[in-house]
Amino acid sequence: MQSNYNRLSIAVRLALSVGLVSSAAIAQAQDASGTDASTPQAHGPQSQSTQAQGNTEQPKQSNAKTLTAVSVTGSLIRRVDAETASPVVTLDRSAITNNGSPTLGNVLQALPSISGNATNTQNNSNGGGGASPTLEGGDGAARVSLRGLGVNRTLVLVDGQRLANADLNMIPQNMIERVDVLAEGASTVYGSDAIGGVVNFILRKDYKGAELSVNDGISSHGDGQRHGGQFTIGASGDDGNIVAGIDYNKYNPVLAPRRGFSSHQLYLSSGVVTPSGSGSIPTGRLLVPVSKSPGCAPRAGTTSTYVTLASGNGSSLSDYRCYLGAADAFNYNAYNYIQTQQERTNLFVLGNYKFNDYVTFFGDVFYNHTNSSGQDAPAPTGVGDGWQVLASNPNNPFGVTFSQNQINGDPNSGYPFSTRLTGLGTRLHTFTTDNEQINTGLRGNFGQQTTWIWDASIDYGHSRRVQTNYNEVNVPAFQAAIDAGANIFNQADPAVTALLAKGVDAPVYTMTNTMKQAQANASGELWDLPAGAMQLSVGALYRKNTMNYNVTSDAILDPTTNTCTVLSEACGSPGGGSINVKELYAETLIPVLSEQPFAYALNVDLGVRTSNYSTSGTTTNGKIAIEWRPIADLLVRGTASQVFRAPNLDELYDGRTVAGPTLNDPCVGLTAAQLAQHSAACQNVPVNWGGNPLGQVTAYYSGAVPAGSTLKPEQGKSIDIGLVYSPEWLTGVSTSLDFWHIYLSDTLTPITAQTVANACFNNNNSPFCSFINRYGQTSQIAGAVNYINTPVVNLGNLSTSGIDFTLNYAIPHFNVGDVDPGTFKAGLNTTYNSTYKNNAAPGQPGSESINYAGTYSLQFGNIARWRGTFTLNWALGPWSAQWQSRYIHRLTNLNADAITGANASMGAITYHSIQGGYEWAKIHTRFDLGIDNLTGRVPPLAYQNGSNYNVDTSTYDVLGRYFWARATVKF
């Protein structure tokens, strides 16, 4: 580790030396011209920037001494300038409150730079089986995916500090002063994960007084009600301040059939939209001999057919009719939530106290408690889950045994039977989540005669989520109920249901995450150069993250049998582990030129960070940024930085869960010589082997550690080149144009079973060969795949590029005759995605780079080429209003047709929202009313690619027109 720190020290000294030599040469030239362009850095304690999106007058150099240097998102250097090399979009407090949403997730997820797959309260109501701590839903969480690179490549911060749980909805809205969104790689400033960018929530400071706010809302469909309230109180004095508050909000659930587009599962089949459902139906789906059916046609080439219960109790052949296929399908969408039920309470205390002129204490504490739930249809089950109905069962009129396989070679056994346990009620997935976050420490300066400041802090976060799945089938108890006389053929009978209810279970899954961090920083001026003061910021950090995932015994997967006590959909595996990281980092700002021809200002920003991870070793990453003002009104900026993402706890330590992928086995039909050439991939495979008994094979997803493999960090580059123009001749206007490109290699991703098989087949020494497990020579199915491990691995390249454009105009005040129309501000924020290329398995046969820009897919989600928002604000005396439009361009829905695999189109959509407010000064109260999705736009169909809801719920609004109101009283 010492050698790594030595390399960092050398890199920093080299950067400083280059800057010093360059500055000395420039100084001589400037002295010869007699120009004095010094810009001393302002003194004062470190504080957060108050920059807001829109036009910002740039300070003249002669006034710099009177301005306070502040921290800016994307840099370790304190700056006077509002615009730097980092393209930060800021949502100030008014932009947050004008949205009307009580939670921050909906506010952030509407930004144009956010795309792809992200978790929100619309698309996570299917709780699943608790098989993986990263895959469940219904917990009410919201996360962001900058540049479409995924939630794991977007770093969420509060006042520059990490969270144990990066759920946006757990952050109290009344705690936030503004949100900075930096959509470029920032690994040298913040470390791992900051690849797509950073979302930094800046806390309220120096708040005085008290404020109570209550809100309510309902959709035009009469559902989706939400209500809540916030109370904030603060005091401030010469020696410090304190702000405290409580936030409460509750969302009622909305069932999918409340909207036409999600009332049934829709498939695009040979160009025709077809409602569909599940073949597991309440009246049963039984394969029986044709002779035992009521004249049903046999299946092609067989003497068997499917029947279902028509009437009676099912103990007589006359109680059954022919199964009608799609006409009998069960509509499981009727039970799913399209908005999750959730209720949360937040508490926070923020404060600081000045001991003396040199040392100040600060502390930020907040706590969140969330209760939420998702809901699925009643459990489907069949004999494939491990239960059976013997031919001798008195309730069985067919004279055959319904079981997963033939019993002792009996041809009258092994008949399929599936049903839907509607009598037992829906499967409910409840979540209780508690989050605590504490950041506290000291900050100060080294005396009045120096610009250097310092801070030392400890950051602690803890998150605990308890998931309970109700009405899961306990297979042994279910079998016991059948053996005790429960008539499974008529499970809707209340008496039968009472017996079958003894065969249900409620497994519990508990996920705990802890983060402990200690950090120290120092920054200040090194020396004055002719163009200004050269600055340096250095720091060191230690962080430890721990994960622990527990599963009750009834849901623990047995990898030898591919089952657990409950149905396989609910099987999971315990997992846990820890990561610690030690980091050193530095950044220097070198003013190169000032007030020269074609160089009103020229600055160079250099940064470097060395990170040593206990699990993946050491990585060192650097950046260079250039800020050039050819004239005072125009900033030309560029940043090139190395980015990385270390494997996280889930990717390392997730326990095994079951999948059933289709496998095209490369070992089929080979000669003895060919098998010998591919001995690792085809171990135990016989000559001229016919293939696996089933098209689907067992695959075990897991983190790397349970599969016995290792991971290294993702590595890449982030480049941003842009312009910021704030013309003096057009007061109130500010515009920016940024070109960005992010490239990643060795991406961390779960490998597919097909890739494992192909890689090992082509290379006997492939590290993936150990993932293949085939049955031995003594088995009746020697050579068949027993299972394939498909853990997270380093495999694949991912790159994306595009353009951001913003235009903000604070329109100068004017009168229309004698009428004052008020003041207006307009803002346009757009993103164009030029490319989004992925090569899933570079170097593997058949693997190629695919450009997903302008497409929708299950893997990457919505990568629309164009996204944008336009906002118009108006104010006149106590009145104010806002109109906002949000645009998402049309897309190609990849492989949308379930039969032909053809693509389909998803149309462009524009959402409009309006808000109006009145400040009643006499009673210190403000009233706000708003309508979201004013025109009631319905999301475009994605069919089966859109999960159970047929639409992309990560991107589009699903509730429709929504009315909300809020009243705020200040004391």
PyMOL commands that set and color helices and strands:
alter all, ss='L'
color gray80, all
select helices_A, chain A and resi 2-33+61-66+93-99+104-108+151-153+168-170+173-175+187-190+256-258+260-262+290-292+317-319+325-328+332-335+383-385+422-424+475-483+488-490+494-503+553-555+568-570+649-653+672-677+705-707+753-762+767-771+921-923+943-949
alter helices_A, ss='H'
color red, helices_A
select strands_A, chain A and resi 70-71+78-79+88-92+154-158+161-162+176-182+197-203+209-219+226-237+240-251+254-255+265-269+272-276+285-289+304-309+320-322+337-339+341-354+359-376+380-382+417-420+427-445+453-470+472-473+504-505+508-529+532-551+575-596+599-613+617-631+634-645+657-659+699-702+714-725+733-745+748-750+772-774+785-794+797-811+823-839+850-851+855-857+861-863+866-876+879-888+891-893+904-906+909-920+925-932+962-970
alter strands_A, ss='S'
color yellow, strands_A
deselect
rebuild
show_as cartoon
